[in-house]
């Protein structure tokens, strides 16, 4: 951070990290990087809270999708297993 601002450091960290974030999540984090260091403390806290709220919503949606897909794959595995047993009999 000796040669860059907090926002630039944040942006570089988001771009170089290897995560399973969606493009939408990455864009939200990059928008946050543009606000860091540009406004007063209250403005930054407000922006962080907005970002946190959005990411919590994204997490809830991801958990819901995981649960839906988990049921699907479990049923698919059972169906394929039964099909193989029927074919072998």
Residue pairs with C-beta under 8 A, 6 or more apart in sequence:
1 9
4 12
5 36
5 37
6 36
6 37
7 33
7 34
7 35
7 36
7 37
7 38
8 33
10 29
10 32
10 33
10 36
11 30
11 33
11 34
14 26
14 29
14 30
14 33
15 30
21 29
22 58
24 58
25 55
25 58
28 51
28 54
28 55
29 51
31 51
32 47
32 48
32 51
35 43
35 44
35 47
36 44
37 44
39 47
